Amino acid sequence: MTRQQREAVDALLRNAPVHPNPTLAEQRAGFTLALSRPLPDDVAVDETVLAGRPALDLTPAAAGRGRLLHFHGGGYILGSPGALAGLTAQLARRAGLRATSLDYRLAPEHPFPAAVDDGLAAYRALLEAGVRPEELVLAGDSAGGGLVIATLVAARDAGLPQPAGAVVFSPWVDLTLGGESMHTKKDADPIFTPEAIRAYVAPYLAGQDPAHPLASPVLADLRGLPPLLVQAGSNELLLDDAVRLAGRAAADEVDVTLRVWPQVPHVFQVHFGRLDEADEALDEAARFLSARVRAGRKADRSPGENPGAGRS
């Protein structure tokens, strides 16, 4: 963890080219270009379909049993599984899990609750395909992190079993934009301004209540959710989203761990290989996910079952 690395990443983000009045197509293309990172050689990437939506399967060569369902970020307007495939592959590879990254519907073409509907449908489809909840984990970054929490709440309310655990990176879980860090971190955040984040809200909500618990799951009842790992950087406007999510989860008796890395930006994990904190965070997230799958597998094993016996 070096000061020079943090300063280099901060400068990279602050000096990113800005195009005046970009079209939505240009914004989406620019997001993909900015977030794309190399894929590991030992992770196979295949196009698939999950619950009627396009998706990417990312399978590490050393993948064991268990499945990771991943939701990408992008403010519910930008992004795709391909744009964040490098990050998803890193997490899957380190955790030793096959990952499926969902291409959920984006606003403004498909406003809230389309993304949540797609997330829930994907989760349900994996269960119906035979993936055991004890061996299923979720992960997401930014808006994708918010979608993870909303999907878990929706799954609980639909009477579905919860997965073994979930990890969220810099989750956007408050579309009311009520966190104090929206103001106190304005100078520290090298990516966003409050106005820029606010610009994502209207297209996604299309006039609906920003305090709806599936739009702003930091305001939801989180009782019954699985163990959570919440990671964030101190140099981001959405810091309080992560902090308040962890606090709400703890108050609702959810097993939750919050980790905030100092002087790193929003979704700093995408800077793996050039920022030590990113690799450390990904390793921590991978350990958490693989441990939850192992714990779920052990709890699911009947007393007389042979631990070495294969199960589909």
Secondary structure as a PSIPRED ss2 file (coil, helix, strand):
# PSIPRED VFORMAT (PSIPRED V4.0)

   1 M C   1.000  0.000  0.000
   2 T C   1.000  0.000  0.000
   3 R H   0.000  1.000  0.000
   4 Q H   0.000  1.000  0.000
   5 Q H   0.000  1.000  0.000
   6 R H   0.000  1.000  0.000
   7 E H   0.000  1.000  0.000
   8 A H   0.000  1.000  0.000
   9 V H   0.000  1.000  0.000
  10 D H   0.000  1.000  0.000
  11 A H   0.000  1.000  0.000
  12 L H   0.000  1.000  0.000
  13 L H   0.000  1.000  0.000
  14 R H   0.000  1.000  0.000
  15 N C   1.000  0.000  0.000
  16 A C   1.000  0.000  0.000
  17 P C   1.000  0.000  0.000
  18 V C   1.000  0.000  0.000
  19 H C   1.000  0.000  0.000
  20 P C   1.000  0.000  0.000
  21 N C   1.000  0.000  0.000
  22 P C   1.000  0.000  0.000
  23 T C   1.000  0.000  0.000
  24 L H   0.000  1.000  0.000
  25 A H   0.000  1.000  0.000
  26 E H   0.000  1.000  0.000
  27 Q H   0.000  1.000  0.000
  28 R H   0.000  1.000  0.000
  29 A H   0.000  1.000  0.000
  30 G H   0.000  1.000  0.000
  31 F H   0.000  1.000  0.000
  32 T H   0.000  1.000  0.000
  33 L H   0.000  1.000  0.000
  34 A H   0.000  1.000  0.000
  35 L H   0.000  1.000  0.000
  36 S C   1.000  0.000  0.000
  37 R C   1.000  0.000  0.000
  38 P C   1.000  0.000  0.000
  39 L C   1.000  0.000  0.000
  40 P C   1.000  0.000  0.000
  41 D C   1.000  0.000  0.000
  42 D C   1.000  0.000  0.000
  43 V E   0.000  0.000  1.000
  44 A E   0.000  0.000  1.000
  45 V E   0.000  0.000  1.000
  46 D E   0.000  0.000  1.000
  47 E E   0.000  0.000  1.000
  48 T E   0.000  0.000  1.000
  49 V E   0.000  0.000  1.000
  50 L E   0.000  0.000  1.000
  51 A C   1.000  0.000  0.000
  52 G C   1.000  0.000  0.000
  53 R E   0.000  0.000  1.000
  54 P E   0.000  0.000  1.000
  55 A E   0.000  0.000  1.000
  56 L E   0.000  0.000  1.000
  57 D E   0.000  0.000  1.000
  58 L E   0.000  0.000  1.000
  59 T E   0.000  0.000  1.000
  60 P E   0.000  0.000  1.000
  61 A C   1.000  0.000  0.000
  62 A C   1.000  0.000  0.000
  63 A C   1.000  0.000  0.000
  64 G C   1.000  0.000  0.000
  65 R C   1.000  0.000  0.000
  66 G C   1.000  0.000  0.000
  67 R E   0.000  0.000  1.000
  68 L E   0.000  0.000  1.000
  69 L E   0.000  0.000  1.000
  70 H E   0.000  0.000  1.000
  71 F E   0.000  0.000  1.000
  72 H C   1.000  0.000  0.000
  73 G C   1.000  0.000  0.000
  74 G C   1.000  0.000  0.000
  75 G C   1.000  0.000  0.000
  76 Y C   1.000  0.000  0.000
  77 I C   1.000  0.000  0.000
  78 L C   1.000  0.000  0.000
  79 G C   1.000  0.000  0.000
  80 S C   1.000  0.000  0.000
  81 P C   1.000  0.000  0.000
  82 G C   1.000  0.000  0.000
  83 A C   1.000  0.000  0.000
  84 L C   1.000  0.000  0.000
  85 A H   0.000  1.000  0.000
  86 G H   0.000  1.000  0.000
  87 L H   0.000  1.000  0.000
  88 T H   0.000  1.000  0.000
  89 A H   0.000  1.000  0.000
  90 Q H   0.000  1.000  0.000
  91 L H   0.000  1.000  0.000
  92 A H   0.000  1.000  0.000
  93 R H   0.000  1.000  0.000
  94 R H   0.000  1.000  0.000
  95 A H   0.000  1.000  0.000
  96 G C   1.000  0.000  0.000
  97 L C   1.000  0.000  0.000
  98 R E   0.000  0.000  1.000
  99 A E   0.000  0.000  1.000
 100 T E   0.000  0.000  1.000
 101 S E   0.000  0.000  1.000
 102 L E   0.000  0.000  1.000
 103 D C   1.000  0.000  0.000
 104 Y C   1.000  0.000  0.000
 105 R C   1.000  0.000  0.000
 106 L C   1.000  0.000  0.000
 107 A C   1.000  0.000  0.000
 108 P C   1.000  0.000  0.000
 109 E C   1.000  0.000  0.000
 110 H C   1.000  0.000  0.000
 111 P C   1.000  0.000  0.000
 112 F C   1.000  0.000  0.000
 113 P C   1.000  0.000  0.000
 114 A H   0.000  1.000  0.000
 115 A H   0.000  1.000  0.000
 116 V H   0.000  1.000  0.000
 117 D H   0.000  1.000  0.000
 118 D H   0.000  1.000  0.000
 119 G H   0.000  1.000  0.000
 120 L H   0.000  1.000  0.000
 121 A H   0.000  1.000  0.000
 122 A H   0.000  1.000  0.000
 123 Y H   0.000  1.000  0.000
 124 R H   0.000  1.000  0.000
 125 A H   0.000  1.000  0.000
 126 L H   0.000  1.000  0.000
 127 L H   0.000  1.000  0.000
 128 E H   0.000  1.000  0.000
 129 A C   1.000  0.000  0.000
 130 G C   1.000  0.000  0.000
 131 V C   1.000  0.000  0.000
 132 R C   1.000  0.000  0.000
 133 P H   0.000  1.000  0.000
 134 E H   0.000  1.000  0.000
 135 E H   0.000  1.000  0.000
 136 L E   0.000  0.000  1.000
 137 V E   0.000  0.000  1.000
 138 L E   0.000  0.000  1.000
 139 A E   0.000  0.000  1.000
 140 G E   0.000  0.000  1.000
 141 D E   0.000  0.000  1.000
 142 S C   1.000  0.000  0.000
 143 A H   0.000  1.000  0.000
 144 G H   0.000  1.000  0.000
 145 G H   0.000  1.000  0.000
 146 G H   0.000  1.000  0.000
 147 L H   0.000  1.000  0.000
 148 V H   0.000  1.000  0.000
 149 I H   0.000  1.000  0.000
 150 A H   0.000  1.000  0.000
 151 T H   0.000  1.000  0.000
 152 L H   0.000  1.000  0.000
 153 V H   0.000  1.000  0.000
 154 A H   0.000  1.000  0.000
 155 A H   0.000  1.000  0.000
 156 R H   0.000  1.000  0.000
 157 D H   0.000  1.000  0.000
 158 A C   1.000  0.000  0.000
 159 G C   1.000  0.000  0.000
 160 L C   1.000  0.000  0.000
 161 P C   1.000  0.000  0.000
 162 Q C   1.000  0.000  0.000
 163 P C   1.000  0.000  0.000
 164 A C   1.000  0.000  0.000
 165 G E   0.000  0.000  1.000
 166 A E   0.000  0.000  1.000
 167 V E   0.000  0.000  1.000
 168 V E   0.000  0.000  1.000
 169 F E   0.000  0.000  1.000
 170 S C   1.000  0.000  0.000
 171 P C   1.000  0.000  0.000
 172 W C   1.000  0.000  0.000
 173 V C   1.000  0.000  0.000
 174 D C   1.000  0.000  0.000
 175 L C   1.000  0.000  0.000
 176 T C   1.000  0.000  0.000
 177 L C   1.000  0.000  0.000
 178 G C   1.000  0.000  0.000
 179 G C   1.000  0.000  0.000
 180 E C   1.000  0.000  0.000
 181 S H   0.000  1.000  0.000
 182 M H   0.000  1.000  0.000
 183 H H   0.000  1.000  0.000
 184 T H   0.000  1.000  0.000
 185 K C   1.000  0.000  0.000
 186 K C   1.000  0.000  0.000
 187 D C   1.000  0.000  0.000
 188 A C   1.000  0.000  0.000
 189 D C   1.000  0.000  0.000
 190 P C   1.000  0.000  0.000
 191 I C   1.000  0.000  0.000
 192 F C   1.000  0.000  0.000
 193 T C   1.000  0.000  0.000
 194 P H   0.000  1.000  0.000
 195 E H   0.000  1.000  0.000
 196 A H   0.000  1.000  0.000
 197 I H   0.000  1.000  0.000
 198 R H   0.000  1.000  0.000
 199 A H   0.000  1.000  0.000
 200 Y H   0.000  1.000  0.000
 201 V H   0.000  1.000  0.000
 202 A H   0.000  1.000  0.000
 203 P H   0.000  1.000  0.000
 204 Y H   0.000  1.000  0.000
 205 L H   0.000  1.000  0.000
 206 A C   1.000  0.000  0.000
 207 G C   1.000  0.000  0.000
 208 Q C   1.000  0.000  0.000
 209 D C   1.000  0.000  0.000
 210 P C   1.000  0.000  0.000
 211 A C   1.000  0.000  0.000
 212 H C   1.000  0.000  0.000
 213 P C   1.000  0.000  0.000
 214 L C   1.000  0.000  0.000
 215 A C   1.000  0.000  0.000
 216 S C   1.000  0.000  0.000
 217 P H   0.000  1.000  0.000
 218 V H   0.000  1.000  0.000
 219 L H   0.000  1.000  0.000
 220 A C   1.000  0.000  0.000
 221 D C   1.000  0.000  0.000
 222 L C   1.000  0.000  0.000
 223 R C   1.000  0.000  0.000
 224 G C   1.000  0.000  0.000
 225 L C   1.000  0.000  0.000
 226 P C   1.000  0.000  0.000
 227 P C   1.000  0.000  0.000
 228 L E   0.000  0.000  1.000
 229 L E   0.000  0.000  1.000
 230 V E   0.000  0.000  1.000
 231 Q E   0.000  0.000  1.000
 232 A E   0.000  0.000  1.000
 233 G E   0.000  0.000  1.000
 234 S C   1.000  0.000  0.000
 235 N C   1.000  0.000  0.000
 236 E C   1.000  0.000  0.000
 237 L C   1.000  0.000  0.000
 238 L C   1.000  0.000  0.000
 239 L H   0.000  1.000  0.000
 240 D H   0.000  1.000  0.000
 241 D H   0.000  1.000  0.000
 242 A H   0.000  1.000  0.000
 243 V H   0.000  1.000  0.000
 244 R H   0.000  1.000  0.000
 245 L H   0.000  1.000  0.000
 246 A H   0.000  1.000  0.000
 247 G H   0.000  1.000  0.000
 248 R H   0.000  1.000  0.000
 249 A H   0.000  1.000  0.000
 250 A H   0.000  1.000  0.000
 251 A H   0.000  1.000  0.000
 252 D C   1.000  0.000  0.000
 253 E C   1.000  0.000  0.000
 254 V C   1.000  0.000  0.000
 255 D C   1.000  0.000  0.000
 256 V E   0.000  0.000  1.000
 257 T E   0.000  0.000  1.000
 258 L E   0.000  0.000  1.000
 259 R E   0.000  0.000  1.000
 260 V E   0.000  0.000  1.000
 261 W E   0.000  0.000  1.000
 262 P C   1.000  0.000  0.000
 263 Q C   1.000  0.000  0.000
 264 V C   1.000  0.000  0.000
 265 P C   1.000  0.000  0.000
 266 H C   1.000  0.000  0.000
 267 V C   1.000  0.000  0.000
 268 F H   0.000  1.000  0.000
 269 Q H   0.000  1.000  0.000
 270 V H   0.000  1.000  0.000
 271 H H   0.000  1.000  0.000
 272 F C   1.000  0.000  0.000
 273 G C   1.000  0.000  0.000
 274 R C   1.000  0.000  0.000
 275 L C   1.000  0.000  0.000
 276 D H   0.000  1.000  0.000
 277 E H   0.000  1.000  0.000
 278 A H   0.000  1.000  0.000
 279 D H   0.000  1.000  0.000
 280 E H   0.000  1.000  0.000
 281 A H   0.000  1.000  0.000
 282 L H   0.000  1.000  0.000
 283 D H   0.000  1.000  0.000
 284 E H   0.000  1.000  0.000
 285 A H   0.000  1.000  0.000
 286 A H   0.000  1.000  0.000
 287 R H   0.000  1.000  0.000
 288 F H   0.000  1.000  0.000
 289 L H   0.000  1.000  0.000
 290 S H   0.000  1.000  0.000
 291 A H   0.000  1.000  0.000
 292 R H   0.000  1.000  0.000
 293 V H   0.000  1.000  0.000
 294 R H   0.000  1.000  0.000
 295 A H   0.000  1.000  0.000
 296 G H   0.000  1.000  0.000
 297 R H   0.000  1.000  0.000
 298 K H   0.000  1.000  0.000
 299 A H   0.000  1.000  0.000
 300 D H   0.000  1.000  0.000
 301 R C   1.000  0.000  0.000
 302 S C   1.000  0.000  0.000
 303 P C   1.000  0.000  0.000
 304 G C   1.000  0.000  0.000
 305 E C   1.000  0.000  0.000
 306 N C   1.000  0.000  0.000
 307 P C   1.000  0.000  0.000
 308 G C   1.000  0.000  0.000
 309 A C   1.000  0.000  0.000
 310 G C   1.000  0.000  0.000
 311 R C   1.000  0.000  0.000
 312 S C   1.000  0.000  0.000
